[in-house]
Amino acid sequence: MEKIVIGIIGAGYIGREHARSLRLVRPMFGDKLVIAAIADKNLEAAENAARDFEIGRFTDDINSVIDDPNINVIFSCLPTKFHIDVIKRAADLGKAIFFEKPFAVSMQQAQAVSDILEGSGVPNQVGFVLRYAPTYHALKKLLAERSRESALRTIVLRDDQMFPIKGISHFTDWRSKVDLAGAGVLIEHGIHDLDLFEWLFGKVKRVSARSNNFAGYEGIEDYMEVRLEFASGVTGNMVHIWHDIPAHQSIRHFEIFFNKALITLDTYDMHHITVRDAVSEAKLERPDLYQMVVNEPLFKDLSNREDMLFVSDYYAIQDYWFVRNLLEGNALSPTVKDGLRAFTVGNACYESAKQDGAWVEIS
Ligand SMILES: NC(=O)c1ccc[n+]([C@@H]2O[C@H](COP(=O)([O-])OP(=O)(O)OC[C@H]3O[C@@H](n4cnc5c(N)ncnc54)[C@H](O)[C@@H]3O)[C@@H](O)[C@H]2O)c1
């Protein structure tokens, strides 16, 4: 594409996050990147975002933005149930689409979204933003190094987050409604981890899961434990928790056991990785983590951007690459294929939880 003219649909938490990120990277693309409009049924939210992030037009009519012939790229940032409507309308008009995870409220709807996007052939990218986080690229490098010396045995992840039922940054309660959200912590938040696990460790073969619903919102689990078996024979355990402990930050805590080494990763405050083996313990923090990845293709052109790379602003890094790849005609990543795959693994977890933890195979 020669010029990108973006319309953002949704001015809530993630719509604003994209507006912020795109404004940050805009000077890097000169007049080839325009953030033309933002739409939300809440006109005030659209107006505030337009003012805060210098967006030309705001409206409460989302279709007027999708249909605008000057706009050729759409960001879908509405509550989960509505992505399909935005994606269908934009795909029918041949527009490139960035859409947020989990992008559907059911397996059937996820398949329908995939059919629309694959059928139309429009460039598309799903918001698995952790794939753009320098920390996880450093982890991937460490995993490859350690794997050459010692066999990977098992992975443990605890992912906890403040219950976002009241919204992440402002009051919105759609995450408490099963028809709008699809389900609870696993699909809404843990889907990032389902994608990350396969990106880091390879294909999952089968899962066994149990869920619980302490807060009592119908169909919205706030606890999910998953046992995973990878095609490689490696095993894993994930626990996803939505809690109500404001004094505790939301963190991901990984423990990755090799025969003769342990890698731990915490996303508390700054990201930390520790590597222990028989003879040593290495604690990697900023700037060590970033030095490990700064020459990789994804990051090397951003090596002077302390505000993006060194503070690990992975939303901005993600949006930078979305824009750059579109302009240069490169393939986008991750796409709806990856989104559908993570959704499929998640769906197997829900199937298993319904059967009290029975193993469910994933083809
Ligand atoms: N990638 C990530 O890290 C990440 C983080 C947060 C949310 N998300 C995803 O982004 C999506 C939105 O989440 P959010 O946190 O921004 O929610 P939010 O509640 O903060 O924002 C949603 C916005 O959509 C508007 N809206 C709702 N229904 C609408 C409709 N029918 N027409 C027009 N506008 C409508 C609301 O007024 C609100 O401003 C969800 O799918 C969520 O899972 C992704």
The ligand as an SDF file (V2000), in Angstrom:
LIG
                    3D

 44 48  0  0  0  0  0  0  0  0999 V2000
   -4.5660   -7.0960   22.9910 N   0  0  0  0  0  0  0  0  0  0  0  0
   -4.7890   -6.7200   24.2290 C   0  0  0  0  0  0  0  0  0  0  0  0
   -3.8680   -6.6940   25.0390 O   0  0  0  0  0  0  0  0  0  0  0  0
   -6.1860   -6.3110   24.6520 C   0  0  0  0  0  0  0  0  0  0  0  0
   -6.3370   -5.5820   25.8500 C   0  0  0  0  0  0  0  0  0  0  0  0
   -7.6310   -5.1880   26.2110 C   0  0  0  0  0  0  0  0  0  0  0  0
   -8.7260   -5.5290   25.4310 C   0  0  0  0  0  0  0  0  0  0  0  0
   -8.5450   -6.2700   24.3000 N   0  0  0  0  0  0  0  0  0  0  0  0
   -9.6990   -6.6460   23.4670 C   0  0  0  0  0  0  0  0  0  0  0  0
  -10.1890   -5.4590   22.8300 O   0  0  0  0  0  0  0  0  0  0  0  0
  -11.6050   -5.4690   22.7400 C   0  0  0  0  0  0  0  0  0  0  0  0
  -12.1750   -4.2420   23.4480 C   0  0  0  0  0  0  0  0  0  0  0  0
  -11.7960   -4.2520   24.8220 O   0  0  0  0  0  0  0  0  0  0  0  0
  -11.6400   -2.9000   25.6720 P   0  0  0  0  0  0  0  0  0  0  0  0
  -10.8620   -3.2380   26.8910 O   0  0  0  0  0  0  0  0  0  0  0  0
  -11.1520   -1.7980   24.8120 O   0  0  0  0  0  0  0  0  0  0  0  0
  -13.1390   -2.6250   26.0700 O   0  0  0  0  0  0  0  0  0  0  0  0
  -13.7610   -1.2180   26.5270 P   0  0  0  0  0  0  0  0  0  0  0  0
  -15.0360   -1.5390   27.1940 O   0  0  0  0  0  0  0  0  0  0  0  0
  -12.7490   -0.4130   27.2680 O   0  0  0  0  0  0  0  0  0  0  0  0
  -14.0390   -0.4540   25.1460 O   0  0  0  0  0  0  0  0  0  0  0  0
  -15.0160   -0.8550   24.2490 C   0  0  0  0  0  0  0  0  0  0  0  0
  -15.6080    0.3740   23.5750 C   0  0  0  0  0  0  0  0  0  0  0  0
  -16.5500   -0.0710   22.6000 O   0  0  0  0  0  0  0  0  0  0  0  0
  -17.6960    0.7760   22.6510 C   0  0  0  0  0  0  0  0  0  0  0  0
  -18.8230   -0.0110   22.1500 N   0  0  0  0  0  0  0  0  0  0  0  0
  -19.4170   -1.0730   22.7440 C   0  0  0  0  0  0  0  0  0  0  0  0
  -20.3670   -1.5900   21.9410 N   0  0  0  0  0  0  0  0  0  0  0  0
  -20.3770   -0.8400   20.8140 C   0  0  0  0  0  0  0  0  0  0  0  0
  -21.1270   -0.8770   19.6100 C   0  0  0  0  0  0  0  0  0  0  0  0
  -22.0480   -1.8220   19.4020 N   0  0  0  0  0  0  0  0  0  0  0  0
  -20.8910    0.0700   18.6650 N   0  0  0  0  0  0  0  0  0  0  0  0
  -19.9550    1.0190   18.8650 C   0  0  0  0  0  0  0  0  0  0  0  0
  -19.1940    1.1060   19.9850 N   0  0  0  0  0  0  0  0  0  0  0  0
  -19.4070    0.1840   20.9450 C   0  0  0  0  0  0  0  0  0  0  0  0
  -17.8280    1.1690   24.0980 C   0  0  0  0  0  0  0  0  0  0  0  0
  -18.5450    2.3990   24.2250 O   0  0  0  0  0  0  0  0  0  0  0  0
  -16.3620    1.2810   24.5390 C   0  0  0  0  0  0  0  0  0  0  0  0
  -15.8760    2.6070   24.4220 O   0  0  0  0  0  0  0  0  0  0  0  0
  -12.0510   -6.7970   23.3380 C   0  0  0  0  0  0  0  0  0  0  0  0
  -12.1900   -7.7790   22.3440 O   0  0  0  0  0  0  0  0  0  0  0  0
  -10.8930   -7.1680   24.2550 C   0  0  0  0  0  0  0  0  0  0  0  0
  -10.7960   -8.5590   24.4660 O   0  0  0  0  0  0  0  0  0  0  0  0
   -7.3030   -6.6440   23.8870 C   0  0  0  0  0  0  0  0  0  0  0  0
  1  2  1  0
  2  3  2  0
  2  4  1  0
  4  5  1  0
  4 44  2  0
  5  6  2  0
  6  7  1  0
  7  8  2  0
  8  9  1  0
  8 44  1  0
  9 10  1  0
  9 42  1  0
 10 11  1  0
 11 12  1  0
 11 40  1  0
 12 13  1  0
 13 14  1  0
 14 15  2  0
 14 16  1  0
 14 17  1  0
 17 18  1  0
 18 19  2  0
 18 20  1  0
 18 21  1  0
 21 22  1  0
 22 23  1  0
 23 24  1  0
 23 38  1  0
 24 25  1  0
 25 26  1  0
 25 36  1  0
 26 27  1  0
 26 35  1  0
 27 28  2  0
 28 29  1  0
 29 30  1  0
 29 35  2  0
 30 31  1  0
 30 32  2  0
 32 33  1  0
 33 34  2  0
 34 35  1  0
 36 37  1  0
 36 38  1  0
 38 39  1  0
 40 41  1  0
 40 42  1  0
 42 43  1  0
M  CHG  2   8   1  16  -1
M  END
$$$$
